[in-house]
């Protein structure tokens, strides 16, 4: 199975503080943002960014700046996006709740710029931030970082690298567990938790989590494929155990 390391990017709510603006301008900004959201949903990020830029010119709020920065991220303009996210975080007009969401996206940017330790620290802080409404996302992103590092270590045949990989998978499993403890329907967290358990040869635990996923989403193909491999490993382990008992 080819693993994909991904990060959740949260699109911020489209809100306005336009009491002093003309009503016609406000409607125009709203229209731009609605169109931007439609284009972003369709994956047309360049067009969405241009529309968000038009809305920002009319209403330069932190929320609209955050949408621009997020779209820059989607366009892989990580340096520009990071600068804008940092500006929003430092802006005293940015609310605590918007700032916490922006920090998540900023951490995603830092990771793409290979500033891993900075990203990791932000997610640790967010997991404990009372203003951040999705702490499970912070735990999940931290888990993905550990998991990705574990995969890298495991590819190295050196014995000490294998030990380090198992440590990474154990840490990652603990982080994914924190995510599902907060959000019991967090399917991606359950799936990666099962992957960690599979790498650690904790096959029965992995199977339980995969069955839970399939009970909620019967068409979850990756979970069914991994479950088939887990069942093979469980059967193989039982056969080996039976052979050893018979030999004795």
Sine and cosine of phi, psi and omega as CSV:
sin_phi,cos_phi,sin_psi,cos_psi,sin_omega,cos_omega
0.00,0.00,0.80,-0.60,0.03,-1.00
-0.99,0.10,0.86,-0.51,-0.05,-1.00
-1.00,0.05,0.58,-0.81,0.04,-1.00
-0.87,-0.49,0.83,-0.56,0.02,-1.00
-1.00,0.00,0.90,-0.44,-0.05,-1.00
-0.72,-0.69,0.30,-0.95,-0.02,-1.00
-0.80,-0.60,0.61,-0.79,0.10,-0.99
-0.98,0.19,0.76,-0.65,0.10,-0.99
-0.93,-0.36,0.85,-0.53,-0.06,-1.00
-1.00,-0.06,0.87,-0.49,0.12,-0.99
-0.98,0.18,0.80,-0.60,-0.10,-0.99
-0.97,0.25,0.48,-0.88,0.05,-1.00
-0.87,0.50,0.55,-0.84,0.00,-1.00
-1.00,0.01,0.98,-0.19,-0.06,-1.00
-0.82,-0.58,0.36,-0.93,-0.09,-1.00
-0.68,-0.73,0.44,-0.90,0.13,-0.99
-0.73,-0.68,0.95,0.31,-0.25,-0.97
-0.90,-0.44,0.55,0.83,-0.09,-1.00
-0.84,0.55,-0.52,0.85,-0.08,-1.00
-1.00,0.00,-0.09,1.00,-0.04,-1.00
-1.00,0.04,0.40,-0.92,0.07,-1.00
-0.92,0.39,0.55,-0.84,-0.04,-1.00
-0.86,0.52,-0.61,0.79,-0.01,-1.00
-0.91,0.42,-0.63,0.78,0.02,-1.00
-0.91,0.41,-0.65,0.76,0.02,-1.00
-0.88,0.47,-0.71,0.71,0.02,-1.00
-0.88,0.47,-0.62,0.78,0.00,-1.00
-0.91,0.42,-0.68,0.74,0.03,-1.00
-0.89,0.46,-0.68,0.73,0.03,-1.00
-0.87,0.49,-0.68,0.73,0.00,-1.00
-0.89,0.45,-0.68,0.73,0.04,-1.00
-0.85,0.52,-0.68,0.73,-0.05,-1.00
-0.94,0.35,-0.61,0.79,0.06,-1.00
-0.89,0.46,-0.70,0.72,0.02,-1.00
-0.91,0.41,-0.62,0.78,0.03,-1.00
-0.88,0.47,-0.67,0.74,0.01,-1.00
-0.89,0.45,-0.64,0.77,0.01,-1.00
-0.91,0.42,-0.70,0.71,0.00,-1.00
-0.91,0.41,-0.63,0.77,0.02,-1.00
-0.91,0.42,-0.65,0.76,0.02,-1.00
-0.88,0.47,-0.54,0.84,0.00,-1.00
-1.00,0.09,-0.05,1.00,0.01,-1.00
1.00,0.07,0.16,0.99,0.02,-1.00
-1.00,-0.01,0.95,0.30,-0.18,-0.98
-0.95,0.33,-0.55,0.84,0.02,-1.00
-0.90,0.43,-0.71,0.70,0.02,-1.00
-0.92,0.40,-0.64,0.77,0.03,-1.00
-0.89,0.46,-0.64,0.77,0.00,-1.00
-0.90,0.44,-0.69,0.72,0.01,-1.00
-0.87,0.50,-0.62,0.78,0.03,-1.00
-0.94,0.35,-0.66,0.75,0.03,-1.00
-0.90,0.44,-0.58,0.81,0.04,-1.00
-0.90,0.45,-0.65,0.76,0.05,-1.00
-0.90,0.44,-0.66,0.75,0.03,-1.00
-0.90,0.43,-0.63,0.77,-0.02,-1.00
-0.91,0.41,-0.59,0.81,0.02,-1.00
-0.89,0.46,-0.56,0.83,0.02,-1.00
-0.98,0.19,-0.65,0.76,-0.11,-0.99
-0.68,-0.73,1.00,0.09,-0.09,-1.00
-0.98,0.19,0.88,0.47,0.01,-1.00
-1.00,0.02,0.32,-0.95,0.09,-1.00
-0.84,0.54,-0.58,0.81,0.00,-1.00
-0.88,0.47,-0.70,0.72,-0.01,-1.00
-0.95,0.32,-0.55,0.83,0.09,-1.00
-0.90,0.43,-0.62,0.78,0.01,-1.00
-0.90,0.43,-0.60,0.80,0.06,-1.00
-0.90,0.43,-0.68,0.73,0.05,-1.00
-0.86,0.51,-0.72,0.70,-0.04,-1.00
-0.90,0.44,-0.64,0.77,0.00,-1.00
-0.91,0.41,-0.63,0.77,0.02,-1.00
-0.94,0.35,-0.57,0.82,0.11,-0.99
-0.87,0.48,-0.63,0.78,0.06,-1.00
-0.87,0.49,-0.72,0.69,-0.01,-1.00
-0.89,0.46,-0.47,0.88,0.04,-1.00
-1.00,0.08,0.07,1.00,0.02,-1.00
0.91,0.42,0.43,0.90,0.12,-0.99
-1.00,-0.06,0.94,0.34,-0.21,-0.98
-0.92,0.38,-0.60,0.80,0.01,-1.00
-0.91,0.42,-0.73,0.68,0.02,-1.00
-0.89,0.46,-0.69,0.73,-0.03,-1.00
-0.89,0.45,-0.69,0.72,-0.02,-1.00
-0.88,0.47,-0.66,0.75,0.01,-1.00
-0.88,0.47,-0.69,0.73,-0.02,-1.00
-0.93,0.36,-0.67,0.74,0.05,-1.00
-0.86,0.51,-0.68,0.73,-0.01,-1.00
-0.90,0.44,-0.61,0.79,0.03,-1.00
-0.89,0.46,-0.65,0.76,0.01,-1.00
-0.92,0.40,-0.67,0.74,0.00,-1.00
-0.87,0.49,-0.63,0.77,-0.04,-1.00
-0.99,0.13,-0.18,0.98,-0.04,-1.00
-0.96,0.29,0.86,-0.51,0.00,-1.00
-0.90,0.44,-0.31,0.95,0.02,-1.00
-0.98,0.18,-0.21,0.98,0.00,-1.00
-0.97,0.25,0.79,-0.62,0.01,-1.00
-0.94,0.35,0.35,-0.94,-0.01,-1.00
-0.87,0.49,-0.61,0.79,-0.04,-1.00
-0.95,0.32,-0.66,0.75,0.06,-1.00
-0.91,0.41,-0.66,0.75,-0.02,-1.00
-0.87,0.50,-0.66,0.75,-0.02,-1.00
-0.91,0.40,-0.64,0.77,0.06,-1.00
-0.91,0.41,-0.66,0.76,0.01,-1.00
-0.89,0.45,-0.60,0.80,0.02,-1.00
-0.87,0.49,-0.62,0.79,0.05,-1.00
-0.86,0.50,-0.74,0.67,0.00,-1.00
-0.92,0.40,-0.60,0.80,0.05,-1.00
-0.88,0.47,-0.66,0.75,0.04,-1.00
-0.89,0.47,-0.62,0.79,0.06,-1.00
-0.86,0.50,-0.68,0.73,0.03,-1.00
-0.88,0.47,-0.71,0.70,-0.01,-1.00
-0.87,0.50,-0.62,0.79,0.01,-1.00
-0.90,0.45,-0.66,0.75,0.03,-1.00
-0.92,0.40,-0.42,0.91,0.04,-1.00
-1.00,-0.04,0.19,0.98,0.03,-1.00
0.90,0.43,0.46,0.89,0.08,-1.00
-0.98,-0.18,0.90,0.43,-0.19,-0.98
-0.90,0.44,-0.70,0.72,-0.07,-1.00
-0.91,0.42,-0.59,0.81,0.06,-1.00
-0.91,0.42,-0.68,0.73,0.02,-1.00
-0.89,0.46,-0.70,0.72,-0.01,-1.00
-0.87,0.49,-0.67,0.74,0.00,-1.00
-0.91,0.42,-0.64,0.77,0.03,-1.00
-0.88,0.48,-0.71,0.71,-0.01,-1.00
-0.92,0.38,-0.57,0.82,0.10,-1.00
-0.88,0.48,-0.70,0.72,0.01,-1.00
-0.90,0.43,-0.67,0.74,-0.01,-1.00
-0.90,0.44,-0.58,0.82,-0.01,-1.00
-0.88,0.48,-0.41,0.91,-0.02,-1.00
-0.95,-0.30,0.04,1.00,-0.09,-1.00
-1.00,0.09,0.89,-0.46,-0.04,-1.00
-0.91,0.42,-0.33,0.94,0.02,-1.00
-0.99,0.10,-0.20,0.98,-0.01,-1.00
-1.00,0.00,0.89,-0.46,-0.14,-0.99
-0.99,0.11,-0.08,1.00,-0.02,-1.00
-0.76,-0.65,0.87,0.49,-0.02,-1.00
-0.87,0.49,-0.42,0.91,0.03,-1.00
-0.89,0.46,-0.50,0.87,0.04,-1.00
-0.93,0.37,-0.63,0.78,0.04,-1.00
-0.89,0.45,-0.71,0.70,0.03,-1.00
-0.89,0.45,-0.64,0.77,0.00,-1.00
-0.90,0.44,-0.71,0.70,0.00,-1.00
-0.90,0.44,-0.63,0.78,0.08,-1.00
-0.89,0.45,-0.65,0.76,0.04,-1.00
-0.88,0.47,-0.64,0.76,0.02,-1.00
-0.90,0.43,-0.61,0.79,0.04,-1.00
-0.88,0.47,-0.73,0.68,0.00,-1.00
-0.90,0.43,-0.65,0.76,-0.02,-1.00
-0.90,0.45,-0.71,0.70,0.02,-1.00
-0.87,0.50,-0.67,0.74,0.03,-1.00
-0.91,0.42,-0.59,0.81,0.05,-1.00
-0.89,0.45,-0.66,0.75,0.03,-1.00
-0.88,0.47,-0.67,0.74,0.02,-1.00
-0.88,0.48,-0.70,0.72,0.01,-1.00
-0.90,0.44,-0.64,0.77,-0.08,-1.00
-0.92,0.39,-0.46,0.89,0.00,-1.00
-0.95,0.32,-0.29,0.96,0.03,-1.00
-1.00,0.06,0.83,-0.56,-0.07,-1.00
-0.94,0.34,-0.20,0.98,-0.03,-1.00
-0.87,0.48,0.65,-0.76,-0.07,-1.00
-0.87,0.50,-0.67,0.74,-0.03,-1.00
-0.91,0.41,-0.49,0.87,0.05,-1.00
-0.93,0.37,-0.57,0.82,0.04,-1.00
-0.91,0.40,-0.62,0.79,0.04,-1.00
-0.91,0.42,-0.70,0.71,0.03,-1.00
-0.89,0.46,-0.61,0.79,0.01,-1.00
-0.88,0.47,-0.69,0.72,0.00,-1.00
-0.91,0.43,-0.57,0.82,0.07,-1.00
-0.90,0.43,-0.68,0.73,0.03,-1.00
-0.89,0.45,-0.68,0.73,0.01,-1.00
-0.91,0.41,-0.59,0.81,0.04,-1.00
-0.91,0.41,-0.72,0.70,0.04,-1.00
-0.88,0.47,-0.68,0.74,-0.01,-1.00
-0.89,0.46,-0.69,0.72,0.02,-1.00
-0.86,0.50,-0.64,0.77,0.02,-1.00
-0.90,0.44,-0.63,0.78,0.00,-1.00
-0.94,0.35,-0.67,0.74,0.06,-1.00
-0.90,0.43,-0.57,0.82,0.04,-1.00
-0.89,0.45,-0.62,0.78,0.05,-1.00
-0.90,0.44,-0.62,0.79,0.01,-1.00
-0.90,0.44,-0.72,0.70,-0.04,-1.00
-0.97,0.26,-0.40,0.92,0.09,-1.00
-0.91,0.42,-0.54,0.84,0.02,-1.00
-0.99,0.11,-0.69,0.72,-0.06,-1.00
-0.83,-0.56,0.99,-0.14,-0.12,-0.99
-0.93,0.37,-0.24,0.97,0.02,-1.00
-0.96,-0.26,0.33,0.94,-0.05,-1.00
-0.99,0.16,1.00,0.08,-0.13,-0.99
-0.88,0.48,-0.70,0.72,-0.01,-1.00
-0.87,0.49,-0.62,0.78,0.01,-1.00
-0.92,0.40,-0.65,0.76,0.06,-1.00
-0.89,0.46,-0.64,0.76,-0.04,-1.00
-0.91,0.40,-0.72,0.69,0.01,-1.00
-0.94,0.35,-0.50,0.87,0.12,-0.99
-0.88,0.47,-0.69,0.72,0.04,-1.00
-0.90,0.45,-0.62,0.79,0.05,-1.00
-0.88,0.47,-0.70,0.71,0.04,-1.00
-0.86,0.50,-0.71,0.70,-0.02,-1.00
-0.90,0.43,-0.57,0.82,0.06,-1.00
-0.91,0.42,-0.69,0.72,0.03,-1.00
-0.90,0.43,-0.50,0.86,0.01,-1.00
-1.00,0.04,0.07,1.00,-0.02,-1.00
0.89,0.47,0.47,0.88,0.10,-0.99
-1.00,-0.06,0.92,0.40,-0.22,-0.98
-0.92,0.40,-0.61,0.80,-0.02,-1.00
-0.92,0.40,-0.66,0.75,0.04,-1.00
-0.91,0.42,-0.67,0.74,0.03,-1.00
-0.87,0.49,-0.69,0.73,0.00,-1.00
-0.88,0.48,-0.69,0.73,0.01,-1.00
-0.85,0.53,-0.69,0.73,-0.03,-1.00
-0.94,0.33,-0.58,0.81,0.04,-1.00
-0.93,0.37,-0.63,0.78,0.06,-1.00
-0.91,0.42,-0.58,0.81,0.05,-1.00
-0.90,0.44,-0.68,0.73,0.03,-1.00
-0.87,0.49,-0.74,0.67,-0.05,-1.00
-0.91,0.41,-0.52,0.85,0.05,-1.00
-0.91,0.41,-0.50,0.87,0.00,-1.00
-1.00,0.01,-0.61,0.79,-0.01,-1.00
-0.73,-0.68,1.00,0.06,-0.07,-1.00
-0.84,0.54,-0.44,0.90,-0.05,-1.00
-1.00,-0.02,0.21,0.98,-0.03,-1.00
-0.95,0.30,1.00,-0.04,-0.11,-0.99
-0.88,0.47,-0.72,0.69,0.01,-1.00
-0.85,0.53,-0.61,0.79,0.02,-1.00
-0.92,0.40,-0.65,0.76,0.01,-1.00
-0.92,0.39,-0.62,0.79,0.02,-1.00
-0.92,0.39,-0.69,0.73,0.02,-1.00
-0.92,0.39,-0.61,0.79,0.02,-1.00
-0.88,0.48,-0.64,0.77,0.02,-1.00
-0.88,0.48,-0.66,0.75,0.03,-1.00
-0.92,0.38,-0.62,0.78,0.02,-1.00
-0.90,0.44,-0.68,0.73,0.01,-1.00
-0.88,0.48,-0.62,0.79,0.05,-1.00
-0.89,0.46,-0.67,0.74,0.00,-1.00
-0.92,0.40,-0.64,0.77,0.02,-1.00
-0.90,0.43,-0.71,0.71,0.02,-1.00
-0.88,0.47,-0.71,0.71,0.01,-1.00
-0.88,0.48,-0.68,0.73,0.00,-1.00
-0.89,0.45,-0.65,0.76,0.00,-1.00
-0.92,0.38,-0.62,0.79,0.02,-1.00
-0.91,0.41,-0.66,0.75,0.02,-1.00
-0.90,0.43,-0.64,0.77,0.02,-1.00
-0.91,0.42,-0.65,0.76,0.01,-1.00
-0.92,0.40,-0.64,0.77,0.02,-1.00
-0.90,0.44,-0.67,0.75,0.00,-1.00
-0.90,0.43,-0.65,0.76,0.02,-1.00
-0.90,0.43,-0.66,0.75,-0.02,-1.00
-0.91,0.41,-0.65,0.76,-0.01,-1.00
-0.88,0.48,-0.66,0.75,0.01,-1.00
-0.90,0.44,0.00,0.00,0.00,0.00
